[in-house]
Amino acid sequence: MDEWIVWVILAVVLGVAEIFTLTAALGLLGVSALLTAAGAAVGLPVPLQLLVFALSSTAGLFVVRPVAMRHIRQPPLQRFGVEALVGKPAYAVTPVTGRDGRIRVGGEEWSARAYDETLVIPEGATVDIIEIEGATALVYPRE
């Protein structure tokens, strides 16, 4: 088998692996393998092929990848409105049961129900907001 075919197969395998990892590293190694395949196709000897692969891989991983990763990173999603309350601590203003109750979170008073309907959360207990259903917070007591 010609050497360039081996490099092309390596490039394809690395490209497929990049699809599953999304690290930009394996894709750049695949590009290096394609460059090396081109060198092998024009008749470069094996030591020079390895040199082309090593130099292009190094350049890709240390020059191109950091630039690409800066452009790929997205800011974390911010939650707004009632969705921002999920996960926040609150305290029970009245006893909270599976049917009703009141909590205070961030200076606002909300209607609440216990996330576990069998629980009765006493007044003054600290709770975590698990979910918001309409205008009612589903809460669970902190341990």
DRENPA-3360 file (N, C-alpha, C; in nm, 2 decimals, always signed):
BEGIN
1 = MDEWIVWV = +0.09/-0.12/+0.00/+0.00/+0.00/+0.00/+0.09/+0.12/+0.00 ~ +0.05/+0.22/-0.08/+0.13/+0.34/-0.08/+0.12/+0.42/+0.05 ~ +0.23/+0.49/+0.08/+0.23/+0.56/+0.21/+0.13/+0.67/+0.22 ~ +0.10/+0.74/+0.11/+0.00/+0.85/+0.12/-0.14/+0.80/+0.16 ~ -0.17/+0.67/+0.12/-0.30/+0.62/+0.16/-0.31/+0.60/+0.31 ~ -0.20/+0.55/+0.37/-0.20/+0.54/+0.51/-0.23/+0.67/+0.58 ~ -0.16/+0.78/+0.53/-0.18/+0.91/+0.59/-0.33/+0.96/+0.57 ~ -0.39/+0.93/+0.46/-0.53/+0.97/+0.43/-0.62/+0.89/+0.53;
9 = ILAVVLGV = -0.59/+0.76/+0.55/-0.68/+0.68/+0.64/-0.66/+0.74/+0.78 ~ -0.54/+0.77/+0.82/-0.52/+0.83/+0.95/-0.60/+0.97/+0.97 ~ -0.59/+1.05/+0.86/-0.67/+1.18/+0.86/-0.82/+1.15/+0.88 ~ -0.87/+1.06/+0.81/-1.01/+1.03/+0.82/-1.05/+0.98/+0.96 ~ -0.97/+0.89/+1.01/-0.99/+0.84/+1.15/-0.99/+0.95/+1.25 ~ -0.89/+1.04/+1.24/-0.88/+1.15/+1.33/-1.00/+1.25/+1.31 ~ -1.04/+1.27/+1.19/-1.15/+1.36/+1.16/-1.28/+1.31/+1.23 ~ -1.30/+1.18/+1.21/-1.42/+1.11/+1.27/-1.41/+1.12/+1.43;
17 = AEIFTLTA = -1.30/+1.10/+1.48/-1.28/+1.11/+1.63/-1.30/+1.25/+1.67 ~ -1.26/+1.35/+1.59/-1.29/+1.49/+1.63/-1.44/+1.52/+1.64 ~ -1.52/+1.46/+1.55/-1.66/+1.48/+1.55/-1.72/+1.45/+1.69 ~ -1.66/+1.34/+1.75/-1.72/+1.29/+1.88/-1.66/+1.37/+2.00 ~ -1.54/+1.42/+1.98/-1.47/+1.49/+2.10/-1.49/+1.64/+2.10 ~ -1.49/+1.70/+1.98/-1.50/+1.85/+1.97/-1.40/+1.92/+2.05 ~ -1.27/+1.88/+2.04/-1.16/+1.94/+2.11/-1.08/+2.03/+2.02 ~ -1.10/+2.02/+1.89/-1.02/+2.08/+1.79/-0.88/+2.03/+1.78;
25 = ALGLLGVS = -0.83/+1.94/+1.87/-0.70/+1.89/+1.86/-0.69/+1.77/+1.76 ~ -0.79/+1.68/+1.76/-0.78/+1.57/+1.67/-0.80/+1.61/+1.52 ~ -0.89/+1.71/+1.51/-0.91/+1.77/+1.37/-0.78/+1.83/+1.31 ~ -0.71/+1.90/+1.40/-0.58/+1.96/+1.35/-0.48/+1.85/+1.32 ~ -0.48/+1.75/+1.40/-0.39/+1.63/+1.37/-0.43/+1.57/+1.23 ~ -0.56/+1.56/+1.21/-0.61/+1.51/+1.08/-0.56/+1.60/+0.96 ~ -0.57/+1.73/+0.98/-0.52/+1.82/+0.88/-0.37/+1.80/+0.85 ~ -0.30/+1.78/+0.96/-0.15/+1.75/+0.95/-0.13/+1.62/+0.87;
33 = ALLTAAGA = -0.21/+1.52/+0.90/-0.20/+1.39/+0.83/-0.23/+1.41/+0.68 ~ -0.33/+1.50/+0.65/-0.36/+1.53/+0.50/-0.24/+1.60/+0.44 ~ -0.18/+1.69/+0.51/-0.06/+1.76/+0.45/+0.05/+1.66/+0.43 ~ +0.07/+1.57/+0.52/+0.17/+1.47/+0.51/+0.14/+1.37/+0.39 ~ +0.01/+1.34/+0.37/-0.03/+1.25/+0.26/+0.01/+1.32/+0.13 ~ -0.02/+1.45/+0.12/+0.02/+1.53/+0.00/+0.17/+1.52/-0.02 ~ +0.25/+1.53/+0.08/+0.39/+1.52/+0.07/+0.43/+1.38/+0.03 ~ +0.37/+1.28/+0.08/+0.40/+1.14/+0.04/+0.36/+1.12/-0.11;
41 = AVGLPVPL = +0.25/+1.18/-0.15/+0.20/+1.16/-0.29/+0.30/+1.22/-0.39 ~ +0.37/+1.33/-0.35/+0.47/+1.39/-0.44/+0.61/+1.32/-0.43 ~ +0.62/+1.22/-0.34/+0.74/+1.15/-0.33/+0.84/+1.18/-0.22 ~ +0.80/+1.25/-0.12/+0.89/+1.28/+0.00/+0.93/+1.14/+0.06 ~ +1.05/+1.13/+0.11/+1.09/+1.01/+0.18/+1.02/+1.01/+0.32 ~ +1.02/+0.89/+0.38/+0.95/+0.87/+0.51/+1.00/+0.97/+0.61 ~ +1.13/+0.98/+0.63/+1.18/+1.08/+0.74/+1.13/+1.22/+0.72 ~ +1.12/+1.27/+0.59/+1.06/+1.40/+0.57/+0.91/+1.40/+0.59;
49 = QLLVFALS = +0.85/+1.29/+0.56/+0.70/+1.28/+0.59/+0.68/+1.30/+0.74 ~ +0.76/+1.23/+0.82/+0.74/+1.24/+0.96/+0.77/+1.38/+1.01 ~ +0.87/+1.45/+0.95/+0.90/+1.58/+0.99/+0.79/+1.68/+0.95 ~ +0.73/+1.66/+0.83/+0.61/+1.74/+0.79/+0.50/+1.72/+0.89 ~ +0.47/+1.60/+0.93/+0.37/+1.57/+1.02/+0.40/+1.63/+1.16 ~ +0.52/+1.62/+1.21/+0.55/+1.67/+1.34/+0.54/+1.83/+1.34 ~ +0.60/+1.89/+1.24/+0.60/+2.04/+1.23/+0.45/+2.09/+1.22 ~ +0.38/+2.03/+1.13/+0.24/+2.08/+1.11/+0.15/+2.05/+1.23;
57 = STAGLFVV = +0.17/+1.94/+1.30/+0.10/+1.91/+1.42/+0.13/+2.01/+1.53 ~ +0.26/+2.03/+1.55/+0.30/+2.13/+1.65/+0.25/+2.27/+1.62 ~ +0.26/+2.31/+1.50/+0.20/+2.45/+1.46/+0.05/+2.45/+1.49 ~ -0.02/+2.35/+1.45/-0.16/+2.34/+1.47/-0.20/+2.34/+1.61 ~ -0.14/+2.26/+1.69/-0.18/+2.25/+1.83/-0.14/+2.37/+1.92 ~ -0.03/+2.43/+1.88/+0.02/+2.54/+1.97/-0.01/+2.68/+1.91 ~ -0.05/+2.69/+1.79/-0.08/+2.82/+1.73/-0.22/+2.83/+1.69 ~ -0.27/+2.74/+1.61/-0.41/+2.75/+1.56/-0.51/+2.71/+1.66;
65 = RPVAMRHI = -0.49/+2.60/+1.74/-0.59/+2.56/+1.84/-0.63/+2.66/+1.94 ~ -0.53/+2.73/+2.00/-0.57/+2.83/+2.10/-0.65/+2.94/+2.04 ~ -0.62/+2.98/+1.92/-0.70/+3.09/+1.85/-0.84/+3.03/+1.83 ~ -0.85/+2.91/+1.78/-0.98/+2.85/+1.75/-1.07/+2.84/+1.88 ~ -1.01/+2.79/+1.98/-1.08/+2.77/+2.11/-1.13/+2.90/+2.16 ~ -1.06/+3.01/+2.15/-1.11/+3.14/+2.19/-1.24/+3.18/+2.12 ~ -1.24/+3.15/+1.99/-1.36/+3.18/+1.91/-1.47/+3.09/+1.93 ~ -1.45/+2.96/+1.97/-1.55/+2.86/+1.99/-1.62/+2.88/+2.12;
73 = RQPPLQRF = -1.55/+2.92/+2.23/-1.61/+2.94/+2.36/-1.73/+3.04/+2.36 ~ -1.83/+3.00/+2.42/-1.95/+3.08/+2.43/-1.97/+3.12/+2.58 ~ -2.02/+3.24/+2.60/-2.04/+3.27/+2.74/-2.15/+3.18/+2.80 ~ -2.15/+3.16/+2.93/-2.25/+3.08/+2.99/-2.38/+3.14/+2.98 ~ -2.48/+3.05/+2.96/-2.62/+3.10/+2.95/-2.67/+3.16/+3.08 ~ -2.73/+3.27/+3.08/-2.79/+3.33/+3.20/-2.94/+3.31/+3.20 ~ -2.99/+3.28/+3.32/-3.13/+3.26/+3.33/-3.19/+3.39/+3.38 ~ -3.31/+3.42/+3.33/-3.38/+3.54/+3.36/-3.52/+3.51/+3.41;
81 = GVEALVGK = -3.58/+3.61/+3.48/-3.72/+3.59/+3.52/-3.73/+3.48/+3.63 ~ -3.84/+3.41/+3.63/-3.86/+3.31/+3.73/-3.76/+3.19/+3.72 ~ -3.71/+3.17/+3.60/-3.61/+3.06/+3.58/-3.49/+3.09/+3.66 ~ -3.46/+3.21/+3.69/-3.34/+3.25/+3.77/-3.35/+3.21/+3.91 ~ -3.48/+3.19/+3.96/-3.50/+3.15/+4.10/-3.47/+3.01/+4.13 ~ -3.47/+2.92/+4.03/-3.45/+2.78/+4.05/-3.31/+2.76/+4.10 ~ -3.30/+2.69/+4.21/-3.17/+2.66/+4.28/-3.13/+2.76/+4.39 ~ -3.21/+2.87/+4.40/-3.18/+2.97/+4.50/-3.24/+2.93/+4.63;
89 = PAYAVTPV = -3.18/+2.98/+4.74/-3.23/+2.95/+4.88/-3.34/+3.05/+4.91 ~ -3.43/+3.00/+4.99/-3.54/+3.09/+5.04/-3.57/+3.04/+5.18 ~ -3.66/+3.11/+5.25/-3.71/+3.06/+5.38/-3.86/+3.06/+5.39 ~ -3.91/+2.97/+5.47/-4.06/+2.95/+5.48/-4.11/+3.06/+5.57 ~ -4.21/+3.14/+5.52/-4.28/+3.24/+5.60/-4.39/+3.17/+5.67 ~ -4.46/+3.07/+5.61/-4.56/+2.99/+5.68/-4.52/+2.85/+5.66 ~ -4.58/+2.76/+5.73/-4.55/+2.62/+5.70/-4.59/+2.58/+5.56 ~ -4.50/+2.50/+5.50/-4.52/+2.47/+5.35/-4.55/+2.32/+5.35;
97 = TGRDGRIR = -4.66/+2.29/+5.28/-4.70/+2.15/+5.27/-4.71/+2.11/+5.12 ~ -4.76/+2.00/+5.09/-4.77/+1.96/+4.95/-4.89/+2.03/+4.88 ~ -4.97/+2.11/+4.96/-5.08/+2.18/+4.90/-5.06/+2.33/+4.90 ~ -4.99/+2.39/+5.00/-4.98/+2.53/+5.00/-4.87/+2.58/+5.10 ~ -4.84/+2.70/+5.10/-4.74/+2.76/+5.19/-4.69/+2.89/+5.13 ~ -4.61/+2.96/+5.20/-4.55/+3.09/+5.16/-4.40/+3.09/+5.19 ~ -4.32/+3.14/+5.09/-4.17/+3.15/+5.11/-4.13/+3.29/+5.08 ~ -4.01/+3.33/+5.13/-3.96/+3.46/+5.09/-3.82/+3.43/+5.03;
105 = VGGEEWSA = -3.81/+3.49/+4.91/-3.68/+3.48/+4.83/-3.65/+3.61/+4.77 ~ -3.53/+3.66/+4.80/-3.48/+3.79/+4.74/-3.57/+3.90/+4.77 ~ -3.63/+3.91/+4.89/-3.72/+4.02/+4.93/-3.86/+4.01/+4.88 ~ -3.89/+3.90/+4.81/-4.03/+3.88/+4.75/-4.09/+3.76/+4.82 ~ -4.22/+3.77/+4.84/-4.30/+3.66/+4.90/-4.37/+3.58/+4.78 ~ -4.35/+3.45/+4.79/-4.41/+3.36/+4.68/-4.50/+3.26/+4.75 ~ -4.60/+3.21/+4.67/-4.67/+3.09/+4.72/-4.58/+2.97/+4.69 ~ -4.59/+2.87/+4.77/-4.51/+2.76/+4.76/-4.58/+2.63/+4.79;
113 = RAYDETLV = -4.52/+2.52/+4.74/-4.56/+2.39/+4.78/-4.44/+2.30/+4.80 ~ -4.45/+2.20/+4.88/-4.34/+2.11/+4.91/-4.32/+2.03/+4.78 ~ -4.20/+2.01/+4.73/-4.17/+1.93/+4.62/-4.21/+1.78/+4.65 ~ -4.18/+1.74/+4.77/-4.22/+1.61/+4.81/-4.35/+1.63/+4.89 ~ -4.46/+1.59/+4.83/-4.59/+1.62/+4.89/-4.62/+1.56/+5.03 ~ -4.53/+1.47/+5.07/-4.55/+1.41/+5.20/-4.48/+1.49/+5.31 ~ -4.40/+1.59/+5.27/-4.33/+1.67/+5.37/-4.41/+1.79/+5.42 ~ -4.39/+1.83/+5.55/-4.44/+1.95/+5.60/-4.31/+2.03/+5.65;
121 = IPEGATVD = -4.29/+2.14/+5.58/-4.17/+2.22/+5.61/-4.21/+2.33/+5.71 ~ -4.15/+2.34/+5.83/-4.19/+2.43/+5.93/-4.16/+2.58/+5.89 ~ -4.23/+2.67/+5.95/-4.21/+2.81/+5.93/-4.07/+2.85/+5.98 ~ -4.00/+2.93/+5.90/-3.86/+2.97/+5.93/-3.75/+2.88/+5.87 ~ -3.79/+2.76/+5.82/-3.69/+2.67/+5.76/-3.63/+2.72/+5.63 ~ -3.51/+2.69/+5.61/-3.44/+2.73/+5.48/-3.47/+2.62/+5.38 ~ -3.51/+2.66/+5.26/-3.55/+2.57/+5.16/-3.48/+2.61/+5.03 ~ -3.47/+2.51/+4.94/-3.41/+2.54/+4.80/-3.53/+2.53/+4.70;
129 = IIEIEGAT = -3.53/+2.63/+4.61/-3.63/+2.62/+4.51/-3.59/+2.52/+4.40 ~ -3.68/+2.42/+4.38/-3.65/+2.31/+4.29/-3.71/+2.34/+4.15 ~ -3.83/+2.40/+4.15/-3.90/+2.42/+4.02/-4.00/+2.54/+4.04 ~ -4.04/+2.60/+3.93/-4.14/+2.70/+3.94/-4.26/+2.65/+3.85 ~ -4.38/+2.65/+3.91/-4.50/+2.61/+3.83/-4.59/+2.73/+3.84 ~ -4.60/+2.80/+3.73/-4.68/+2.92/+3.73/-4.63/+3.03/+3.82 ~ -4.71/+3.06/+3.93/-4.66/+3.15/+4.03/-4.63/+3.08/+4.16 ~ -4.61/+2.95/+4.16/-4.59/+2.87/+4.28/-4.45/+2.81/+4.27;
137 = ALVYPRE = -4.37/+2.82/+4.38/-4.24/+2.76/+4.38/-4.25/+2.63/+4.45 ~ -4.19/+2.53/+4.39/-4.18/+2.39/+4.45/-4.05/+2.39/+4.52 ~ -4.05/+2.36/+4.65/-3.93/+2.38/+4.74/-3.90/+2.24/+4.81 ~ -3.78/+2.24/+4.85/-3.73/+2.12/+4.93/-3.65/+2.17/+5.04 ~ -3.66/+2.12/+5.17/-3.59/+2.17/+5.28/-3.44/+2.14/+5.27 ~ -3.36/+2.24/+5.31/-3.22/+2.22/+5.32/-3.18/+2.13/+5.43 ~ -3.08/+2.05/+5.42/-3.04/+1.96/+5.53/-2.93/+2.01/+5.60;
% end
